[in-house]
Amino acid sequence: MEYLINNYERIATQINIGNLLEEILISILVLVVAVVSIKIIFGIVNRVFDSLKSGIDQRESRRVVTLNHVTKTVVRTGIWTVAVLIILGQFMNVSSLLAVAGVGTLAIGFGAQGIVEDVMSGFVIVFENQFCVGDYVIIDEDHYGIVEAIGMRTTNIREFDGGLFIIHNGKIDRLTNYSKGHIKATVDIGISYEEDISKVTDILNDICKELFESHEELFKTCPEVIGVTDMGPMAMNIRISCDEDAASKFKAETVLRQRIKEVFSEKGIEIPYNKSIIYTRESDQ
């Protein structure tokens, strides 16, 4: 503690009051140069990464966006670090300040281990392409949603209930990425045992073709009727499946279910559900 106090007093005596105005002007100039440099470098970085987007698929495009964000974060941190050191150098001996910071670093070193772990994990996530902004992921089997941002320390997941789940990069242990390649959109339809399976299958095939032609922006491939996948106590389940990306999966399933319900009502196809029948007996008059 005495060492820190002595170094602080020595730094304080090095402030030159006579040249204070000049030092302030230089500091303002350094701030202006830092802001302008960040804007110029950000413009160059944007042009470089925008040129990389041409001719690549959607997922690689999202990876380019993530790398763009991380690169700009590193640039911003580096420029502001240098700017702060230059400004402090106008008022005091930076080497003495660094000596004090070195002692302080030893004092907080153990507390900073988590920060270092988070930053290193963030670099590994980005450069190993584990997941990107826009990917549909599940973390620790409890939190699932769309990756909204990948920062130096944290990753933001927008869950489907609207909540924003923020997790430290170093805490990401188990992760499932459903956006590597295609994800399966799956709809199971229960029908009564009294229904003709061939007739229902033909109706479902017609629905799939109709939706594929009318929603080209939604369905990447034509939905396929897989067939009967389960025979339960109340109904037979027929499955429909198609390849989708993470952003379109739930919308595609919703559109399929809605259209199937409409057509089944028109065709008189029964969808089983729990119901109670009450018989009453009129008393003899």
DAZIUR-V431775 format. One record per residue. N is the residue number from 1. RES is the residue in one letter. OMEGA is omega as a letter, one per 20 degrees, with the letter a starting at -180 (999 if undefined). Layout:
# DAZIUR-V431775
n=<N/N>
res=<RES/RES>
omega=<OMEGA/OMEGA>
This chain:
# DAZIUR-V431775
n=<1/2/3/4/5/6/7/8/9/10/11/12/13/14/15/16/17/18/19/20/21/22/23/24/25/26/27/28/29/30/31/32/33/34/35/36/37/38/39/40/41/42/43/44/45/46/47/48/49/50/51/52/53/54/55/56/57/58/59/60/61/62/63/64/65/66/67/68/69/70/71/72/73/74/75/76/77/78/79/80/81/82/83/84/85/86/87/88/89/90/91/92/93/94/95/96/97/98/99/100/101/102/103/104/105/106/107/108/109/110/111/112/113/114/115/116/117/118/119/120/121/122/123/124/125/126/127/128/129/130/131/132/133/134/135/136/137/138/139/140/141/142/143/144/145/146/147/148/149/150/151/152/153/154/155/156/157/158/159/160/161/162/163/164/165/166/167/168/169/170/171/172/173/174/175/176/177/178/179/180/181/182/183/184/185/186/187/188/189/190/191/192/193/194/195/196/197/198/199/200/201/202/203/204/205/206/207/208/209/210/211/212/213/214/215/216/217/218/219/220/221/222/223/224/225/226/227/228/229/230/231/232/233/234/235/236/237/238/239/240/241/242/243/244/245/246/247/248/249/250/251/252/253/254/255/256/257/258/259/260/261/262/263/264/265/266/267/268/269/270/271/272/273/274/275/276/277/278/279/280/281/282/283/284/285>
res=<M/E/Y/L/I/N/N/Y/E/R/I/A/T/Q/I/N/I/G/N/L/L/E/E/I/L/I/S/I/L/V/L/V/V/A/V/V/S/I/K/I/I/F/G/I/V/N/R/V/F/D/S/L/K/S/G/I/D/Q/R/E/S/R/R/V/V/T/L/N/H/V/T/K/T/V/V/R/T/G/I/W/T/V/A/V/L/I/I/L/G/Q/F/M/N/V/S/S/L/L/A/V/A/G/V/G/T/L/A/I/G/F/G/A/Q/G/I/V/E/D/V/M/S/G/F/V/I/V/F/E/N/Q/F/C/V/G/D/Y/V/I/I/D/E/D/H/Y/G/I/V/E/A/I/G/M/R/T/T/N/I/R/E/F/D/G/G/L/F/I/I/H/N/G/K/I/D/R/L/T/N/Y/S/K/G/H/I/K/A/T/V/D/I/G/I/S/Y/E/E/D/I/S/K/V/T/D/I/L/N/D/I/C/K/E/L/F/E/S/H/E/E/L/F/K/T/C/P/E/V/I/G/V/T/D/M/G/P/M/A/M/N/I/R/I/S/C/D/E/D/A/A/S/K/F/K/A/E/T/V/L/R/Q/R/I/K/E/V/F/S/E/K/G/I/E/I/P/Y/N/K/S/I/I/Y/T/R/E/S/D/Q>
omega=<r/r/r/a/a/r/r/r/r/r/a/a/a/r/a/a/a/a/a/a/r/a/r/r/r/r/r/r/r/r/r/r/r/a/a/a/r/a/a/a/r/r/r/r/r/r/a/a/r/r/r/a/a/r/r/a/a/a/r/r/r/r/r/r/r/r/r/a/a/r/a/r/r/r/a/a/a/a/a/r/r/a/a/r/r/r/r/r/r/a/a/r/a/r/r/r/r/r/r/r/r/r/r/r/r/a/a/a/a/r/a/a/r/r/r/r/r/a/a/r/r/r/r/r/a/a/r/r/r/r/a/r/a/r/r/a/r/a/r/r/a/a/a/a/a/r/a/r/r/a/r/a/a/r/a/r/r/a/a/r/r/a/r/r/a/a/r/a/a/a/r/a/a/a/r/a/a/a/r/a/a/r/a/r/a/r/r/a/r/r/a/r/a/a/r/a/a/r/a/r/r/r/a/r/r/r/a/r/a/a/r/a/a/r/a/a/a/a/r/r/r/r/a/r/a/a/a/a/a/r/a/a/a/a/r/r/r/a/r/a/r/r/r/r/a/a/a/a/a/r/r/r/r/r/r/a/a/a/r/r/a/a/r/r/r/a/a/r/a/r/a/r/a/r/a/r/a/r/r/r/a/r/a/r/999>
